[in-house]
Amino acid sequence: MKPYLKLFATILLCILISDSIFAQNSKLGKEKTHILFIFDASQSMNGYWQKSKKIDIARKFLIQMIDSLEKENNVDMALRVYGHQSVVPPQDCNDTKLEVPFQINNAGKIRQTLRFLIPKGTTPIAHSLEMAANDFPAYNPTSRNIIILITDGVEACDGDPCKVSLELQKAGVILKPFIIGIGLDVNFKQSFECIGNYLEVDKEEKFGGTLEYVISQVLNKTSAQINLIDANGSPTETDVPMTFYNAISGKVRYQFIHTMNVKGNPDTLYLDPLLTYNLTVHTKPEIHKNNIKIETGKHNTFGIDAAQGMLQIVSERTTLYKNLNILIKKNREIINIQMPNNKVKYLTGQYDLEILTLPRITIPNVEISQSKTTVIQIPQPGLATIFKPTVGPCSIFVQRNNKLVWIYDIDEKKLRQTLTLQPGTYHIIFRNKNAYLSQSSRKKSFIITSGKSIPIHL
């Protein structure tokens, strides 16, 4: 292949890869989207709206929507209808039926069912929503269940569609539904907004645009950017895990590690705009931001104060410590357990340290500053090997001013034990297990020096 042809092929391949990545980011990827249409075929749909019957207008545009969705690989559809089986009066509040279940290649069956619907009965919206909970396939964390309700009236039975919708969302059965109101003589916005995303079509010619808007909401992710703001007000903090929860159900929706793009800006995320999110940024300590709403059609930017610095606890001869833990506390709560000589990032502010040496070292009000490393030095320890003449209780105390503070009990059955101790003055007390007089206790004092090892014979 000639060099210029090879270059052209490489450029073409890059463009194709770029388009593929963009498509994956802007669409809902490999997630399966289950769309259940709940269609109003109650008696009132026989009424005229502008030039045609409401039932004819509604099914015409719903069929157009189905035609569009049929071409989407990761979309499955189903149809539930209410008000089409029993005439009124009398009122049949159980008149709802899953006419076409979720199946592969069922678009033709949905279209055919819509064409032959005859409006007859009442409007049991709440009961239809309750029944819809069982219409979707078994729960899958990578799938989305969405209801699109098309109606010309409010609940006509005794149910509470707002309560039912919220319960289904809390249980994670569905995302927030779409309600399309057609040919309404009065504004029913207040009645429907508590159920889901309400869209009122006031003119027949607007119906198609409304359905297209719903499709775009259902299928397209929306771009967002999380700016982790440092102490100087710039979005420079990064490399932190983030978890996005469904604010209503509490289920995990996304998890990312924050990063910067090639231009040094916070990377772009693509999120489902149908959800309200609770965000946890897993800094130390964690940052929580609740009720984040994504606005479709724009790049959403959210700033979070996350100024951070580093903490390092340094110790010589760390081999003398076996799995030494350092407790990092904020407002008396343990937020991390750190190991010696590791650098760990924390939010700026003051922390209390408890180093689990023998004896324990407590250091209050350690200051962490923006982009700086605070270094804490642990004194080099020494070793004490305790030799007991026989089994029996044995305790070690450290001397602090004129008081003795207990630090450790040696196992009664052990006759020899080596301890790593901080420099200082210690006292050990022992009693033979078979001695029944307190006066038989033996006491011995010793001094630990950094880097030195001493034997203690009782």
Number of C-alpha atoms within 10 A of each C-alpha: 6 7 8 9 10 11 12 12 12 12 12 12 12 12 12 12 12 12 12 12 12 11 13 14 18 18 18 21 14 12 14 17 20 21 22 25 23 25 26 29 29 27 19 20 25 16 14 14 19 11 8 12 15 22 27 17 20 25 21 16 18 21 18 15 16 18 14 12 18 18 10 11 10 16 19 21 24 22 26 23 24 28 30 21 19 20 16 12 9 9 16 17 21 17 22 28 17 19 15 20 18 18 12 10 11 17 22 13 15 21 19 11 15 22 13 9 18 16 21 20 26 30 28 26 30 23 21 25 23 16 15 22 16 11 18 19 13 9 11 10 12 10 17 21 23 21 25 22 22 21 27 24 22 16 17 13 16 11 16 15 23 17 13 19 24 20 16 19 21 18 14 19 20 23 23 24 23 23 22 21 23 23 22 15 10 7 11 15 14 9 14 22 15 15 20 21 16 19 20 20 19 16 11 18 10 11 22 18 13 16 19 15 12 18 16 14 17 22 20 21 23 24 21 20 18 20 22 22 18 21 16 9 12 13 21 19 21 21 12 15 14 20 17 22 22 23 20 20 18 15 16 15 17 15 14 13 12 21 18 16 10 8 7 10 14 21 16 19 17 19 24 22 19 24 18 19 27 21 21 17 23 15 20 18 18 13 15 14 13 14 14 16 14 22 13 18 13 10 14 18 13 12 13 16 16 25 25 25 21 19 22 18 19 18 16 16 12 15 9 16 18 9 11 15 16 20 17 23 19 16 9 9 12 15 17 16 14 19 17 20 16 12 17 16 20 24 21 21 15 16 21 19 22 17 22 15 19 16 19 13 15 13 13 12 12 16 14 22 19 17 15 13 17 16 15 16 12 16 15 19 25 21 20 19 15 20 15 22 13 17 16 18 18 23 17 20 19 24 14 11 6 6 9 14 14 15 14 15 13 19 14 17 13 15 14 15 13 15 17 19 24 24 20 16 15 21 17 20 16 22 24 19 13 10 11 10 9 9 8 12 14 13 14 13 14 15 15 19 18 15 15 12 16 15 12 16 11 15
